[in-house]
Amino acid sequence: MIDKKELVKSKIYWNTHVQNNVYGILKYHLDESGQSKGQLAKTLGWSKKKVKKVMRAEYELTVIDLIEIGLRVDRGLLSFIRGCF
């Protein structure tokens, strides 16, 4: 079994962590705004297919994707991104 020190050095750990957080942000936005996934796609400038894949964690997010979410949906994500640099 991998201990926590080793786990947090793993790309897979961080990818899963970020994807879960993005899912939570998008789900919260959908619930609070009453938008459909199609409307969210328009808000983000994405296709409906991309939104569905992101929500199912079947899409590898880019830094640009995270910035788009931060600018158009959740400014808290921008604070997180800013803290990375």
N, C-alpha and C positions, 0 to 999 in steps of 0.2 A: 504494500500500500504506500502511496506517495504522501509524504507529510506536507503540511500547508506551505512551508517555505519553498519547497520544490514546485508545488502546484502553481503558485503565483508567478513563477518564472516561465510558465507554459503559455505559448501563443493561443492554444485552444481554450485555456481558462479565460483569458482576457477577451477573446473573440466571443465566447459564450456570455460572459459578463456584460459586454457592451450590447450584444444583440438582445439579451433579456431586458436591459434598461431601455433600449430604443423601443422594444415591443411595449413595455409599460407606458412609456411616454405617448406613443401613438394610440394605444388603447384608451388611456386616460383622456387624450384629446378627443377621440371619437365619442366617448361616453359623455364628456362635458359639453362638447359643441353640438352634438346631435348630427354631425356630418356622417355621410356614408363613406365607404372606402373609395368610391368613385370621386366624391367631392374632395376627399383628402388628397387623392392623386392630383387633382387639379390644383389644389392649394400648394402642393410640393413641386408641381411641374413634372410629375412622374406619370407613367402609364398605370392603369388599374392593375395590370399583371405584376408590375414591380411592387406596388403596395402590398398585394396579396402575398408575394414571395417574401417580402421583408417581415410581414406579420407572422409568417410560418417559419421564419429563420432559415429560409432557403436561398437567401441572397446575401452575398458578401458586400457589406456596406463599405463605401469609400469615405475618405475624409470629407469630400465634397457633399456626399449624401448627409453626413452628420451636420455639416454646416447648414445645408438647406433646411433640415429639420429644426435646427436651432433658430434660424432666422424666421421661419414661417410658422412654427408650431410651439416651440418651447425654448424660451430664452435661457433657461437654466442649463440647457445642454451647451450653449455657447460659453457659459462660465466654466463648465467642465473642460471643454476643448481648450479654452484660454489657459487654464491651469496646466495643461499638458506641455505648453511651450515656454 
